[in-house]
Amino acid sequence: MAQEYLTFVESLKDLPDGQEVELTIKDLTPKDRRYKYEARYVKALVNSDPGKLPGSDTLWVRFRMGVLHPKPFGIKITKEIGEFKPPAA
């Protein structure tokens, strides 16, 4: 079963097609878990056309003001970085 995730971005330029990016994602996949919206900080490949990223999961994109992008992206997580983005040094 494919997973579903959500991320917030300033603009779609933050999600370049076919490139690896660092994102904070929330797991939206229905399952029995302790925390309803578990957030993770990951490196992932993303594509605005999920069909161009075979075996990808679904990534819903919201802009900082909460507006939902009408079409989902594809996402393949390549590395788990942690539970949150570390503060800037």
Buried (B, 14 or more C-beta within 10 A) or exposed (E): EEBBBBBBBEEEEBBEBEEEBEBBBBBBEEEEEEEEEBBBBBEBBBBBEBEEBEEBBBBBBBBEEEEEBEEBBBBBBEEEBEEEEEEEE
